[in-house]
Amino acid sequence: MKRVTRCFLLVFVGLLLGSSSCDKKPHYPENSILGAWLCQEQGNLYNFRQYNVNVDYYGSDSSMIVIYNFYKLGFNVETYATLQDTVITILSTSTQNTISGTGHVMRDYSAIYWYFNYYGQVDDYDIEAVFLRP
């Protein structure tokens, strides 16, 4: 009985290891800025923080995007930006807060590097952030 259990356990572990070594497709849209991102941010006000954001097109124009939860303002706050080639320029937010700056998208859509300023209830200057795929 122990021998059968041991053989079954070895076969199970072998199958588990074999299946985990297969190449997996990314779970985000390929060749697209759309979807969920993990933001890692460093600013003057907050030393380091990490949170999720979501990027979508704004309307039917693929050169306009909306970013939800930018600067950790909440998923109900929209940050509007333009996308030209690999450069993102922040235009405005859906609140009275002001964010200005730019982002640079890697050609393989694996990361977006940001440099921006935030003006709101408190001001935060020279913020650097990176969006990575989770």
N, C-alpha and C positions, 0 to 999 in steps of 0.2 A: 504494500500500500504506500509506504514512504517512497519507494522507488518510482511508482507511477506519478505521485504528486511532484517529486523532484523533476522528472522528465517533463511533465506538463509545465512546471514553473520555468524551466530552461527554455522550452519552446516559446512560451509566452514572452519572456524577456527578450529573446532573439527577435521575435516579430516586432516587438515594441521598438527596439533599437533600430531595426531595419527600416521601419516605416518612418521614424523620426529623421533619418538621414536624407530623405528625398528632398529635392529642391522644391520649395514652396513658392507659389506665385504671390506677389504682394496683394494684400487685401484692400488696396486703394486703387482708384482709377489710374491706369497706366497712361503716361504722357499727358498728365493733367494736373493742374493745381488744385482741383476740387477735392473736397473731402476733409477728413479729420487730420489734425496735426497736433503734435506735442510742442508747446512753447517753453523754451528755457530762456529766462530773461534776467538781465543784470542792469540795474539802474542806480541812481543816486539815492532814491527814496527807499527802495527795497534792494537789499544786497543781492539775493538770488531767489527766484521763485520759478516754479514749474506748474503749468496748467494746460488744459486742452483748449483748442480753438477749432472752428470749422470755417471752411472757405467754400463759397458758392458763387455762381454768376449772378449779377444783378440784372434781372430781366433777360432779354434774349441777346444782348450785346456781350460777346465773349471778351471784349476789352475792358469791361466794367465788372468788378468783383465786390462782394460783400464778405466781410470777415466778422464772425460772431465770437464774442468774448475776447476781443483784442484788448490788451493791457489788463486783462482779467476784470473787465467792466461788467461781465454777465452775458449770457447767451441771448438775452432780450435786447442788448445793445448792438447795433449794426455799425461797422466801420466801412466806409465806402472808399474804393481805390480804383485806379486805372492800371491796366496791365499792358505794357508794350514790350514785346520780345521777352526779355528776362527782367525788366525793371517794373516794380510796383511803386506807384506814387499814391500816398494817402491823401484823400480829398477832404473827408469830413466824417462825423459820426451822427447817429440818430439822437444824440443828446446835446446838451450845451457844452460838453467837454470838447476840447480841441486837441487833435493829434496831428502832428505834421512829421513827415519823414519819408524814407524810401526803403524798399526791400529789393533784394536781388535773388532771383530764383535760379537754382542749379538747373542745367539743361536736362538732367535726368529726373527732375522733379523730386529729388530726395531731400532737399532742404531749401529753406528761404532764410536769408540773412537780412536782418533789419537794423536800421539806425533811425531813431525817432525821438521826439519830444512830446510830453503830455502836459496840457494845461487844463486844470479842472479845479476841484476843491483845494487841492494842493498841486504844486507844479513839480514835475520830474523831468530833468533834462538829460540829454546824452544817454539815452537808453539803448542798449545793444541786446538783441534777442536773436534766437534762431528757432525756426519752425522745423521740426523733424517729423518724419512719418512714424506713427506709433507701431 
